[in-house]
Amino acid sequence: MAREVSAVSSLAQLAKLPVGWFVAGVEAMAAVAHRAQQLYDQSVDAAIGMQPGAAAMAAAPVQAAEAVLRSALAREPMQSGGREAPAAWSGGPGGAEPAGLLDLHFVVRLLSNPATNTQEVIGFLTFKNRIDDSLFAGPPSEKTAYFTLRIEGLTAINVANTGNVRVQLRPPGPHLNIYLHEAPDNDWSRPEGFSQGKLVASYHERVAQLVDMGPTAESTATFDLVDGAEFTFKGRTYDFRRDTPNGVTAVSYFSMTPLATGLARFPEALSGAGVGYAIAAPRRRTAVREDELTGTFTDTIVQPARTFKAQFTFVPGGGMAGSTYAIDGSLAVANGVWRCTGRRQFSLTFSFLGYDRGTTFVRLRVRASIVLNESFDEYSGTGQMDYYDATGKVINSIRAPVSGKRMLPEPLPPG
């Protein structure tokens, strides 16, 4: 019996580990959960079997699960004091934060008008990953916050027959905008002031739900990043587009005791706070494989005499089409092919037709070698442009750098 008690004691010690600390991502959590289930099953089987060596059989998975948990905790990205994540967690595509990493802390108020069923959120950031300096110009409050946020035009739809809880859904569309204030002077009684700084990030709310449990409520919302701007804060440069290029999932908690605001438009407010986690890149935004080039890119071509734009669409199987404007202002359309030459490396050949005195001919043939970045959203390389006359003679050749940026679907702006 002593051996079985020892195994159960080890299990109890394992349960005391601070597993709630880590938000290392879905894969780490899944590994821990799977190992914990194995631990439980094997420990129980060994204990009730009462056979020689049962305790040793139970202890082995306990020790293995402890190792898994301690390994995950050792890689915990939520460092105190706003420090950046360890090097093991800084390798996301294009420098982006890994999925599941805590990116934001915020304090908010949900302004509401029950008569019109309209809502608005205002608030401020208390933490931003990668920013070490204080986010306040004085004692922390809305008045001293350098970074504020605002979501306008919210509406709610009640879900019927939800038992002892009240559930509300928010239709997609509103934008979460984050602003930087050089000289903070915000006040809960002036909602418009929370959107009067420099706009540094704009997120489109894709889906949101609020669960009212009586004294408190929980809100979860997913936001896609649609715009942003590089900014300088206390001598250092930052960019939300680098940190969370795929958006954030925000989890907020509210007191359901309304506050009187004194505002005619929104007479009530719920006070709350929450966190935001980085979202992983959706598969639809990347190439299917490292040997496949698909999607539409806006290309920048730098020539000695001019720099111009072109757009190209690459389709599975090796076809491509594109368009630009010639130097005389006429529309030029290209057709061509692509093929993979290595890991994220591709060669392109495409041409533009010309017309002269009743003759159609290849006016420009382009051959290029490009490399996709690790997040599959940009490429760079070199192109050789050969210009021909109607007889097929090369009359000019230019070799120039090329770069392209993937076009992504964007939501319809509000209004």
N, C-alpha and C positions, 0 to 999 in steps of 0.2 A: 504493500500500500504506500510505503514511503516514496518509492520510485514514482508511482503515479502522481502523488502529491507534488513531487519535485517538478514533474512535467507541467502540471497545471500551474504551479508557481511561476515557471518560466513563461508560460503563456500570459499570465497576469502581468508580468514585468513588460512583456512585449506590448500589451495593450496600453501601457502607460506612456509609450513613446509619443512625442508630440507630433503625430502625423498631420495634424491640422495646419502645421506651419507651412508645409510645402505646397506650392502650386506649380510644380515642375512641368505640368502638361498632362494631357490625357494618357500618353503612353506610359509615363512613370506611374501614374495613379493606377492604371490598368494592371501593370506588372505587380504592384504591391497588393492590389485587391485579389488578383489571381493567386498570388503566393500565400496570402492570408487565408484564403479558402482552402488551399491545399493543407496549410498548417492545421486549421481547425479539423478538417476531415481526418487527417492522419493521426492527430493527437487523440481525438475521441476514439477512433478505431483501436489505437494502441492501448488506451486506458481501459476500455471496457473488455478488451480481449484477455487481459490478465494472464498473459503468457510471458515466459522468461524473455527478457530483453525488451519488454514493452516500453519501459521508460526511455531506453536508448533510442528506440524507434521514434518515439514522440519528440525527444529532444532534438533529433537531427533536423526535422523541418522547422522547429522553433528557431534554432541557430541560423538556419538558412534564411528564414524570413527576416530575422533581426538584421542580417547582413544586407538584405535588399533594402530594408527601411533605412538603415543607417547610411547606406550608399546614396539613397535619394536625398536624405536630409543633408548630407555633406555637400550636395550640389544645389542646396536651397538658394534660389535667386533673390528672395526678399531680404536684402541686407538692411540693417538699421542705419538711420542717419542719411538715407537717400544715396548711399553709395551705389555704384554701378554693379551689375551682375558680374560674377567671376568670369574668367576667360572662357570657360567651358560653355557659358550661356550667351556668349556674344557673337556667335557665328551664324545668325539668321541670314536669310537671303538679303543681299545688299545692305548688310548692317542692321537689319530689322531685329526687333526683339523676338525671342522665341515664343511660339504660341503658348498661352496660359500664363505668361509672366505678368506680374502686377505692374501696371503702368501708371495708374492714377489713384489718388484719394481725393474726395471732394465733399463739400457741404452744400446742400441745396435747399430751396424752398419751392414747393409745388403750389403755385398760385392758381386759384380756381374761382369760377363763377357758376354756382349750382344752377342758377336760373337759365344760363345760356349753354351749359355743358361745355364750356371752353376752359382750357388750362394753359399754363405757361410755367417753365422751369427757369429759375435764376440761381446762381451759386458761384462758388469759387473753388480753386484747387488748393489742397493742403499738402499734396505730394505729387511730384512728377518724376518718374524714373529718369535717371541720368543727369538730373539737375541737383547738384550738391548744396547750392546756396538756399537760404530761406526764401520761401515764396511770399513773404510778408515784409512790409515796410515798417512794421512796429509789432505790438502785441497781436497775435493772430486773431483776425476777425474779418468780416466782409469789408470793413472800411479800409483795411491795410493790405488786402490781397492783390498781388500783382496780376494773377491770372483769374479771369472770371469766365463764366459760361452762361449761355442763354439758349433755350429752346422755345420757339414761338409757334402758335397755331396748333396746339395739341387738342385732340378730342378723344373721348372715351366711349367705348361700347360695353355695356354690361352683359355678362354671360349668365344665362338663366340656369336655375336648378343646380347650384354649386354647393348646397348644403350649408354648413355653418361658416363658410367663408364667402366673401364677395370677390368676384373676379372681373376685372376690366381689361379689355384689349384696346390698344391704340393702333389706328390705321397707319400704314407706313407713309413716309413723306416728309415729316418735319426735319429740320436741320439742328444739330447740336453744334453751336459755334463757340470757339474758345478765343478769348481776347487777352492781349497783354497791355497792361496799363503802366505807363512810365511813372505817373504820380497817382497812386490809388486814392480814391475818395468815393467808395461805393456805399450804398445804403439800401437796405431791404425795401424802404419806402419809395425808391426810385428805380423800378425795374429797367428802364431804358439805359441807366448808367452802366449796367453790366455788359452792354454791347457797344460801348463808346471807345474802347481801346483799339489797338491794332489787331485785326483778325489774323490769327496764326494757324488755325485749323478749323475745318468744317466737315462734319460727319452727317451722313444721311441715315435717319432712323429706319431700319428695315423691318423690325418686328419688336413689339414690346407688350408686356403683360404686368398688371399690378394685382397682387393678392392681398385683400384686406382681411386680417385675422382678428380684428377687434381693436385692441389697444395699439397694435402695430400693423404695418403692411410692408410687403417686399415687392420691389419692382425689378424686373429684368428686361434689358433692352439690348439689341444688337445694332451697332452703328458702323456703316461703311465710310471710310475716308474718301471724300470727293475733292478736297482742295486743301491747300496749306501754303505756308510761306516761311522761308528761313528767317530767323530772328536772332537778335543778340540780347542776352540777358546777363547783366553783371559781368560783361567782358567776354562772354563765351557764346558761341554760335550753336543754335539748336534747330531741329526741324522735326515736327510731328510726322511728316511724310516718311522720314527715315525710320522712326521708332515704331510706328503702327501703320504701315502702308495698307494693311488689309482691314483696319478698323479696330474697334474695341467692343467687348461685351461689358455692360455696366450693370452692377447689382447695387440697388439702393434700398435703404430701410427708412420708413417714415413713422412718426407718431401720428395716430389718427385723431388726436385732439386738435381741432382747427384753431388757428391764430387769427385774430382780427387784424386786417392789414390797413384799414382806413382808405383803401383804394377803391374807387367806384367801379373800375373795370374788373378787378379781382378782389372781392371783399374778404375772401378767406385764403389761408395758406396752411400747408402741412410742412413741418420742418423735418429734414432728413439728412442723411449722409450715405456715402457708399464708396465703391471701388470700381476700377475699370481694368480689364484684362486684355492683353493683345490677342488678336484673332489670327489663326493660321491662314496661309494663302489658299484660296479655293482652287481646286484643280482646273476649273474652267479658265483661269487666268494665266495658265502656263502651257507650254508645249506639252504634248502628251508624253513624249520621250525626249531624251537628249539628242536623238538622231532625227527629230522631226521639227520642221519649221512651219508653223501654221499661224494664221491670224493676220491682222492688218497693222502695219507700222507706218509712222510718219518719219520720213527720212530727211536728213540734213546733209546736203552736198556742198562741200567747200572747194570752190575753184579759184584760180588766181584772179579772175575778173569779177566774180560774183559768188554769193552764197545763196542757195535756194532750197525750197522744200519740194518733196515728192511723197506720194503715198503708194504703198505696195501691199497687195494682199497675197498671201501664200496659202495654197490649198494642199491638202494631203495628196500624196502621189507625185509631187514635184512640179506642179504648175504655179504660175504667178502672173499677176497683172498689176498695172500701176498707171499713174497719171501725174502730170506736172504741167507747168506752163513754160513754153519756150521763151527765149529772150525777147521775141517780138510780140509777146502777149497771147499767142495762140495756144490752145489746149493741145497737149501732146499725150498720147496714150501708148503704153508699153505692154508687151507680152513677153513671157520668158519662162525659164525653168530654174529649179534649184535642186541641189543634191547635198547630202551630208558627206563631209570629208574627214570627220573626226568628232570627238566629244564636244558637242555644242558648236561645231565648226561647219560652215557651209560655203559652197561656191554658187554664185548666181550668174546667169547669162540672160540678158533681155535686150530688146531692141525697140526703137521708135521708127515708124515709117515717115517718109517724106514724099512730097509731090512736086514735080517740076515739068511743065510743058507736056502734060498728058501722061507722064511717066510716074509710076509709084515705085519707090525704092527704099532700102534700109538707110535711113539718114543718120542714125546713131545706134551703135552697138556697145553695150556696157557689160563688162565682166568684173565681178567683185568677189572678194573673199571676206567673210564676216565671222564674228564669234559672238554668240549669245552670252549674256551674263548669267550668273547662277540662279537668278530669280526669273529668267526667261522673259523679262519685260523690256530689255534694251539690247541692241547689238552695236558693234563697232567694227571697222575694217577699212579696206582700201579698194577703190574702184578704178578701173581703166576704161576711159570713154573715148571711143574712136568715131570720128565724124566722117561721113562719106559724101561724095557727090553722086549725081545720077548715074555715072558710069561705073560706080563701085570703087573708085579710087579714094584712099584715105587722105583727107585734106587737113586733119588736125587730130592730135591725140593728147589727152589730158589724164594724168594720174592724180587722184585726190582722195583725201580721207572721207569716209562716209560713216554716218551713225543713224540709228533708228530707235524709236520709242514706240512700244506697243500701245495701240488704241484700246481703251477699256470702256465698257458700257457705263454710262452715267445716268443717275436718276433724273426724272423731270423736276425742274425747280418748282418750289411752291408758288401758288398763285397762277 
